[in-house]
Amino acid sequence: FLMIRRPPRSTPKPSSAASDVNKRQEQEAAPRLPPFAVPTWLRPVIVPSGIHRLAAGWARFSELDVVQRQDTGSYTICRMVPDALMAASDDPNAASGMLDRLLAPRGDFCRLSMDRPQLMGILNVTPDSFSDGGRHNAPARAIAAGRTMFEAGAAIIDIGGESTRPGAEPVTRNQELARVLPVLAGLRGGDAVLSIDTRHADVMTRAVAGGAAVINDVGGLRGDGALQAAAAAQVPVIIMHMQGTPDTMQDDPQYRFAPVEILTFLEDRIAAAEEAGIPRAMLAVDPGYGFGKAVMHNLQLINWVSMLHVLGVPILIGASRKSSIAKMSAGEDADHRLPGSLALGMAALRQGAQMLRVHDVAETAQAVAVEMALADAH
């Protein structure tokens, strides 16, 4: 067990919400019960010179935080090396299976290699998205913007016709289709992978017929017919976590321990997708930064990304220009959150996230290049 004690800093006093979150997790020198005798999760502790390669990628670890949920509902955390975990485990098969999934290489996602980071450019063709709403309303402008993103380094262009910002009002399916189909038609046939950002079954079906090669569903395939439409489309799917709906998700979101609850939600949705006929090899997950989460939950999400690799699928992180950046900083508007976006994106990359969903493609591509050079030079 390793506890790092830092010297006092002149930082603001933690909020009561942050204090409540911390009270639900206790760090201990050894597990109260053998690992896997109670619900247990493993978080690889990322270090530059680690022995093991997480998902056979660039992030490395030598130790694991062993997280256990006690009968009281509280969580305990202790740090162990993998050999000690196996020796102490109540269920060696469960322990070895979880370790195997953490270490196994990820296959390609929509023909894109997951052994290096990939960028997804955000192309909102909406009048009311939180950051770029209205800028790409005209199909010609949206098509030009998509091409620029690809040239700047985005392998995937994610096209959305419905705003999912906090408090956003739903649009009709016809409105959503009228926004995205002309852009798909204009970008179809190029080298970029086209993704449709939608929660709605009929939009998924029409968009895939119109050239979308990926379905990116912020609703986690929970909408009416979404699971069936995604399975019938036979294209890769990104499943996202969101607590609530866009119009309610920021109304005081609550978790006992957000990383574990997000992970278990995604496990359940992957199982549902597989049962519907979507192979795990065609799935990726997004823990949903900013979707039904307070600032503390978002920070936990980024710091615990490495734990999500147990799902055995690629991980997408979309923290670009989110309002939490302004809340942690000086209240900047969406157009002035690039530094914070890069900080969050690189933090996720260090935790092994394979894909970043971003507004500022060229700037992020440069940051990724430097980050990967640092990883290679450890």
C-alpha positions as CSV (number, residue, x, y, z in Angstrom):
1,F,0.0,0.0,0.0
2,L,1.3,3.4,-0.9
3,M,0.0,6.7,0.4
4,I,1.5,9.9,-0.9
5,R,1.4,12.7,1.6
6,R,1.8,16.2,0.0
7,P,2.8,19.4,1.8
8,P,0.0,21.8,2.6
9,R,-1.0,24.1,-0.3
10,S,-2.9,27.4,-0.3
11,T,-5.9,25.9,-2.2
12,P,-9.5,26.7,-1.5
13,K,-11.2,24.6,1.1
14,P,-12.9,21.5,-0.5
15,S,-16.6,21.8,-1.1
16,S,-19.0,19.8,1.1
17,A,-19.8,17.7,-1.9
18,A,-16.2,16.8,-2.4
19,S,-15.8,16.0,1.3
20,D,-18.9,13.7,1.2
21,V,-17.4,11.9,-1.8
22,N,-14.1,11.4,-0.1
23,K,-15.8,10.0,3.1
24,R,-17.2,7.2,1.0
25,Q,-13.7,5.9,0.1
26,E,-11.1,4.8,2.6
27,Q,-7.5,4.0,1.7
28,E,-6.2,1.0,3.7
29,A,-2.9,-0.9,4.0
30,A,-4.6,-4.2,3.2
31,P,-8.0,-5.4,2.0
32,R,-10.5,-6.0,4.8
33,L,-11.6,-9.2,2.9
34,P,-9.7,-11.1,0.3
35,P,-10.0,-9.5,-3.2
36,F,-13.1,-10.8,-5.0
37,A,-14.8,-12.0,-1.8
38,V,-16.9,-8.8,-2.2
39,P,-17.4,-6.8,-5.3
40,T,-13.9,-5.8,-6.5
41,W,-12.4,-3.6,-9.2
42,L,-8.8,-2.9,-10.3
43,R,-7.4,0.4,-11.2
44,P,-3.9,0.3,-12.8
45,V,-1.7,3.0,-11.2
46,I,0.0,4.6,-14.2
47,V,3.7,5.4,-14.0
48,P,6.1,6.1,-16.9
49,S,8.4,3.2,-16.1
50,G,5.8,0.6,-15.2
51,I,6.4,-3.1,-15.8
52,H,3.1,-3.8,-17.6
53,R,1.6,-2.2,-20.7
54,L,-2.1,-1.3,-20.2
55,A,-4.1,-2.7,-23.1
56,A,-0.7,-3.3,-24.8
57,G,-0.5,0.4,-25.4
58,W,1.6,3.3,-24.2
59,A,0.4,3.6,-20.6
60,R,2.3,1.5,-18.1
61,F,1.7,0.3,-14.5
62,S,3.3,-1.9,-11.9
63,E,0.7,-1.7,-9.1
64,L,-3.0,-1.8,-8.8
65,D,-5.5,0.0,-6.6
66,V,-7.8,-2.7,-5.4
67,V,-11.3,-1.2,-4.9
68,Q,-13.8,-3.1,-2.8
69,R,-17.4,-2.3,-2.0
70,Q,-18.3,-3.2,1.6
71,D,-21.7,-4.3,2.8
72,T,-22.3,-0.7,4.1
73,G,-22.0,0.6,0.6
74,S,-18.7,2.4,1.3
75,Y,-15.6,1.7,-0.8
76,T,-12.1,0.7,0.4
77,I,-9.0,1.1,-1.6
78,C,-5.6,-0.6,-1.1
79,R,-2.5,-0.8,-3.4
80,M,-1.1,-4.2,-4.4
81,V,1.2,-5.6,-7.1
82,P,-0.4,-8.2,-9.4
83,D,1.4,-11.2,-7.8
84,A,0.2,-10.2,-4.3
85,L,-3.4,-9.7,-5.7
86,M,-3.4,-13.2,-7.1
87,A,-2.0,-14.8,-4.0
88,A,-4.6,-13.1,-1.7
89,S,-7.6,-13.4,-4.1
90,D,-10.7,-15.3,-3.0
91,D,-11.3,-16.1,-6.6
92,P,-8.1,-16.4,-8.6
93,N,-10.0,-17.0,-11.9
94,A,-11.8,-13.7,-11.5
95,A,-8.6,-11.9,-10.6
96,S,-6.6,-13.4,-13.6
97,G,-9.5,-12.7,-16.0
98,M,-9.6,-9.1,-14.9
99,L,-5.8,-8.8,-15.3
100,D,-5.9,-10.4,-18.7
101,R,-8.5,-7.9,-19.9
102,L,-6.4,-5.0,-18.6
103,L,-3.4,-6.2,-20.5
104,A,-4.9,-7.6,-23.8
105,P,-4.3,-5.5,-26.9
106,R,-7.2,-3.7,-28.5
107,G,-8.2,-4.6,-32.0
108,D,-8.8,-1.9,-34.6
109,F,-11.9,0.2,-34.3
110,C,-13.6,1.0,-37.6
111,R,-10.3,0.2,-39.4
112,L,-8.3,2.5,-37.1
113,S,-5.4,1.2,-35.1
114,M,-5.8,1.5,-31.3
115,D,-2.1,1.1,-30.7
116,R,-1.8,4.9,-31.0
117,P,-4.2,7.8,-30.1
118,Q,-6.9,8.7,-32.6
119,L,-8.7,12.1,-32.7
120,M,-12.4,12.5,-33.4
121,G,-13.3,16.0,-34.6
122,I,-16.6,17.5,-33.4
123,L,-18.9,18.8,-36.1
124,N,-22.1,20.1,-34.7
125,V,-24.7,21.1,-37.3
126,T,-27.0,22.7,-34.7
127,P,-28.0,26.2,-33.8
128,D,-27.7,25.6,-30.1
129,S,-24.7,23.4,-29.2
130,F,-22.8,24.8,-26.2
131,S,-19.6,25.6,-28.0
132,D,-20.1,25.9,-31.8
133,G,-23.8,26.1,-32.2
134,G,-24.8,27.9,-35.4
135,R,-21.3,28.0,-36.9
136,H,-21.9,25.1,-39.2
137,N,-25.6,25.4,-39.9
138,A,-25.1,25.7,-43.7
139,P,-24.1,22.3,-45.2
140,A,-21.3,23.9,-47.3
141,R,-19.7,25.4,-44.2
142,A,-20.1,22.1,-42.3
143,I,-18.5,20.1,-45.1
144,A,-15.6,22.5,-45.4
145,A,-15.1,22.4,-41.6
146,G,-15.1,18.6,-41.6
147,R,-12.5,18.5,-44.4
148,T,-10.3,20.9,-42.4
149,M,-10.6,18.8,-39.3
150,F,-9.5,15.7,-41.2
151,E,-6.5,17.5,-42.7
152,A,-5.5,18.7,-39.3
153,G,-5.4,15.2,-37.9
154,A,-8.9,13.9,-37.1
155,A,-9.3,10.4,-38.3
156,I,-13.1,10.5,-37.3
157,I,-15.6,13.3,-38.0
158,D,-18.5,13.1,-35.5
159,I,-21.6,14.8,-37.0
160,G,-24.4,15.7,-34.7
161,G,-27.8,17.3,-35.4
162,E,-29.2,17.6,-31.9
163,S,-27.6,19.5,-29.1
164,T,-27.0,17.5,-25.9
165,R,-25.8,20.4,-23.8
166,P,-27.2,20.7,-20.3
167,G,-30.9,21.8,-20.5
168,A,-31.1,21.3,-24.3
169,E,-34.5,20.8,-25.7
170,P,-35.1,17.8,-28.0
171,V,-35.6,18.3,-31.8
172,T,-37.8,16.2,-34.1
173,R,-36.2,13.4,-36.0
174,N,-36.9,15.1,-39.3
175,Q,-35.1,18.2,-38.1
176,E,-32.1,16.1,-37.0
177,L,-32.0,14.2,-40.3
178,A,-32.3,17.4,-42.3
179,R,-29.2,18.8,-40.6
180,V,-26.9,15.7,-40.8
181,L,-27.8,14.0,-44.1
182,P,-26.5,16.7,-46.4
183,V,-23.2,16.9,-44.5
184,L,-22.8,13.1,-44.6
185,A,-23.4,13.2,-48.3
186,G,-20.8,15.9,-48.8
187,L,-18.1,14.1,-46.8
188,R,-18.9,10.6,-47.9
189,G,-16.2,9.0,-50.1
190,G,-13.3,10.8,-48.4
191,D,-10.7,9.3,-46.2
192,A,-12.2,10.3,-42.9
193,V,-14.3,7.9,-40.9
194,L,-17.8,9.5,-40.5
195,S,-19.6,9.1,-37.2
196,I,-23.2,10.0,-36.5
197,D,-23.8,11.5,-33.0
198,T,-27.4,10.5,-32.2
199,R,-29.6,8.9,-29.6
200,H,-32.4,8.0,-32.0
201,A,-33.0,4.8,-33.9
202,D,-34.4,6.1,-37.1
203,V,-31.6,8.7,-37.3
204,M,-29.0,5.9,-36.8
205,T,-30.5,3.9,-39.6
206,R,-30.8,6.8,-42.1
207,A,-27.4,8.1,-41.3
208,V,-25.6,4.8,-41.8
209,A,-27.4,4.5,-45.1
210,G,-26.1,8.0,-45.9
211,G,-22.5,7.2,-45.2
212,A,-21.9,7.1,-41.4
213,A,-19.5,4.3,-40.5
214,V,-19.8,4.7,-36.7
215,I,-22.8,5.3,-34.3
216,N,-21.9,7.4,-31.3
217,D,-24.8,7.3,-28.9
218,V,-24.7,9.6,-25.8
219,G,-27.7,7.7,-24.5
220,G,-25.9,4.4,-24.3
221,L,-28.4,2.6,-26.7
222,R,-31.2,3.1,-24.2
223,G,-33.6,5.0,-26.5
224,D,-36.6,3.4,-28.1
225,G,-35.3,1.0,-30.7
226,A,-31.7,2.2,-30.5
227,L,-30.2,-1.1,-29.6
228,Q,-32.0,-2.9,-32.4
229,A,-31.1,-0.2,-34.9
230,A,-27.5,-0.2,-34.0
231,A,-27.3,-4.0,-34.3
232,A,-29.0,-3.9,-37.6
233,A,-26.7,-1.2,-38.9
234,Q,-23.7,-3.6,-38.5
235,V,-21.2,-0.7,-37.9
236,P,-19.0,0.0,-34.8
237,V,-20.8,1.7,-31.9
238,I,-19.7,4.0,-29.1
239,I,-21.7,3.6,-25.9
240,M,-21.6,6.6,-23.5
241,H,-22.6,7.0,-19.9
242,M,-25.0,9.7,-18.9
243,Q,-26.9,10.1,-15.7
244,G,-30.4,11.4,-16.6
245,T,-31.2,13.1,-19.9
246,P,-29.7,16.3,-21.4
247,D,-32.5,18.4,-20.0
248,T,-32.1,17.1,-16.5
249,M,-28.6,15.6,-16.2
250,Q,-27.0,18.5,-14.4
251,D,-29.8,18.8,-11.8
252,D,-27.6,17.8,-8.8
253,P,-26.1,14.5,-10.1
254,Q,-25.3,12.1,-7.3
255,Y,-22.9,9.1,-7.0
256,R,-21.5,7.0,-4.2
257,F,-18.3,6.5,-6.2
258,A,-18.6,7.7,-9.8
259,P,-15.8,5.6,-11.4
260,V,-17.3,2.3,-10.2
261,E,-20.9,3.3,-11.1
262,I,-19.8,4.5,-14.5
263,L,-17.9,1.2,-15.1
264,T,-20.8,-1.0,-14.0
265,F,-23.2,1.0,-16.2
266,L,-21.0,0.5,-19.2
267,E,-20.5,-3.2,-18.4
268,D,-24.3,-3.6,-18.4
269,R,-24.7,-1.8,-21.7
270,I,-22.0,-3.8,-23.4
271,A,-23.7,-7.0,-22.2
272,A,-27.0,-5.6,-23.7
273,A,-25.3,-4.8,-27.0
274,E,-23.8,-8.2,-27.2
275,E,-27.1,-9.9,-26.5
276,A,-28.6,-7.8,-29.3
277,G,-26.0,-9.1,-31.7
278,I,-23.3,-6.4,-31.6
279,P,-19.9,-8.1,-31.1
280,R,-17.7,-6.6,-28.4
281,A,-15.0,-6.1,-31.1
282,M,-17.3,-3.5,-32.7
283,L,-17.8,-1.5,-29.4
284,A,-16.1,1.4,-27.7
285,V,-17.1,3.3,-24.6
286,D,-17.2,6.9,-23.5
287,P,-17.5,7.5,-19.7
288,G,-19.4,10.7,-20.5
289,Y,-17.4,13.6,-19.1
290,G,-19.8,16.4,-18.3
291,F,-23.0,14.3,-18.8
292,G,-24.8,14.1,-15.5
293,K,-21.6,14.8,-13.4
294,A,-20.5,17.5,-11.1
295,V,-16.9,18.8,-11.3
296,M,-15.7,16.4,-8.7
297,H,-17.2,13.4,-10.6
298,N,-15.5,14.6,-13.8
299,L,-12.1,14.8,-12.1
300,Q,-12.6,11.3,-10.7
301,L,-13.6,10.1,-14.1
302,I,-10.3,11.4,-15.7
303,N,-8.1,10.1,-12.9
304,W,-9.7,6.7,-13.0
305,V,-9.8,6.1,-16.8
306,S,-7.3,3.3,-16.4
307,M,-9.9,1.2,-14.6
308,L,-12.2,1.2,-17.6
309,H,-9.8,-0.8,-19.6
310,V,-11.1,-3.9,-17.9
311,L,-14.0,-3.6,-20.3
312,G,-11.7,-4.8,-23.1
313,V,-12.8,-2.2,-25.6
314,P,-11.4,1.2,-26.8
315,I,-12.1,4.2,-24.7
316,L,-13.2,7.6,-26.0
317,I,-12.9,10.8,-23.9
318,G,-14.8,14.0,-24.8
319,A,-13.8,16.8,-22.4
320,S,-13.2,19.4,-25.0
321,R,-14.4,23.0,-24.0
322,K,-16.7,21.6,-21.3
323,S,-18.1,24.0,-18.7
324,S,-16.2,22.3,-15.8
325,I,-13.0,23.8,-17.2
326,A,-14.4,27.3,-16.6
327,K,-15.6,26.3,-13.1
328,M,-12.1,25.1,-12.2
329,S,-10.5,28.2,-13.8
330,A,-11.7,31.8,-14.2
331,G,-15.2,31.4,-15.8
332,E,-13.9,31.4,-19.4
333,D,-16.5,31.1,-22.2
334,A,-16.4,28.0,-24.5
335,D,-14.1,29.6,-27.1
336,H,-11.4,30.2,-24.4
337,R,-11.1,26.8,-22.9
338,L,-8.4,25.3,-25.1
339,P,-5.7,25.0,-22.4
340,G,-8.0,23.3,-20.1
341,S,-9.2,21.0,-22.8
342,L,-5.7,20.0,-23.6
343,A,-4.9,19.4,-20.0
344,L,-7.8,17.0,-19.6
345,G,-7.2,15.3,-22.9
346,M,-3.5,14.6,-22.1
347,A,-4.4,13.4,-18.6
348,A,-6.8,10.9,-20.2
349,L,-4.2,9.9,-22.8
350,R,-1.8,9.1,-20.0
351,Q,-4.4,6.8,-18.6
352,G,-4.5,4.9,-21.9
353,A,-7.6,6.4,-23.5
354,Q,-7.3,5.5,-27.2
355,M,-9.5,8.3,-28.7
356,L,-10.2,11.9,-27.9
357,R,-13.2,13.8,-29.1
358,V,-12.2,17.4,-29.7
359,H,-13.1,20.8,-31.2
360,D,-9.6,22.0,-31.7
361,V,-8.0,19.3,-33.8
362,A,-4.7,20.8,-34.9
363,E,-3.8,22.0,-31.4
364,T,-4.8,18.6,-29.9
365,A,-2.8,16.8,-32.6
366,Q,0.3,18.7,-31.6
367,A,-0.2,18.0,-27.9
368,V,-0.7,14.3,-28.6
369,A,2.5,14.2,-30.7
370,V,4.5,15.7,-27.8
371,E,2.8,13.4,-25.2
372,M,3.6,10.3,-27.2
373,A,7.2,11.4,-27.7
374,L,7.4,11.8,-23.9
375,A,6.0,8.3,-23.4
376,D,8.4,6.8,-25.9
377,A,11.4,8.5,-24.2
378,H,10.7,7.4,-20.7
